[in-house]
Structures are given as C-alpha cells and as structure tokens.
C-alpha cells in the first residue's frame, strides 16, 4: 500500500473521535516523511490540539506507516 493511502486510512479511523468533539482533520500533503494536516472545527484554536496531534495522530502514524517522521499542522 502506498504511503499516502496508509496515512489516509489511519486518519479516517481517527476522524470520528475528532469529530465527536466537534473537530475536523484534513490531510494536506506528505513531504520528506512529514505529514501536513489542517485541523478545523473545534480543533482550530483548541488548547488541547498539541496533545491530540502528538500523542494521538502522530504516534499512530509513526507506529504504523514506514517513513513518517512527524506530523505538523498548516
């Protein structure tokens, strides 16, 4: 499976949990092992976004998708 497909699959699995709190996540790009996402809805400006991003999304991607080294918001 292609790297982008793997990332999209994991994001789609995490999306319902993010939406449950009124947020949204969109994959923007993957470049040099860095996944760029746009966080929207209640996630935009939320104080817990760093925890969600690093301990949730990034940890899942690092663990399951070879070549991914970080996740950042745009």
C-alpha positions in Angstrom: 0.0 0.0 0.0 1.3 3.5 -0.9 2.4 5.7 2.0 -0.4 8.3 1.3 -3.0 5.6 1.3 -1.8 4.3 4.6 -1.8 7.8 6.2 -5.4 8.5 4.8 -6.6 5.1 6.2 -5.3 5.9 9.7 -6.7 9.5 9.6 -10.1 8.2 8.5 -10.0 5.8 11.5 -9.2 8.7 13.9 -11.6 11.2 12.3 -14.8 10.0 14.2 -13.1 10.6 17.5 -12.0 14.1 16.4 -15.5 14.9 15.1 -17.1 13.7 18.3 -15.5 16.7 20.0 -16.6 19.0 17.1 -13.3 19.0 15.3 -12.1 18.0 11.8 -8.9 16.9 10.2 -7.8 17.1 6.6 -4.6 15.6 5.1 -2.9 18.4 3.1 0.4 16.9 2.0 3.2 14.4 2.8 6.7 15.6 2.1 10.0 14.1 3.2 8.3 12.0 5.8 6.4 14.9 7.3 2.6 14.7 7.3 0.9 18.1 6.9 -2.7 18.3 8.3 -5.2 21.0 8.6 -7.3 20.9 11.8 -10.7 22.6 11.7 -13.9 23.0 13.6 -13.5 22.9 17.3 -9.8 21.9 16.9 -9.0 25.3 15.4 -7.5 27.3 18.4 -8.1 24.5 20.9 -5.6 24.3 23.7 -5.5 20.5 23.5 -4.5 20.4 19.9 -0.9 19.7 20.6 -1.8 16.7 22.7 -4.2 15.4 20.1 -1.6 15.9 17.3 1.4 14.5 19.0 0.0 11.8 21.4 -2.8 10.7 19.1 -2.3 11.3 15.4 1.5 11.4 15.2 2.0 8.4 17.5 -0.4 6.3 15.4 1.3 7.3 12.1 4.8 6.8 13.4 3.9 3.4 14.6 2.1 2.2 11.5 3.4 4.0 8.5 7.1 3.5 7.5 9.0 6.6 6.6 6.8 9.0 8.6 8.8 11.2 11.0 6.5 13.9 12.1 3.0 15.5 11.8 2.5 19.2 11.7 -0.5 21.5 11.3 -0.8 24.1 8.5 
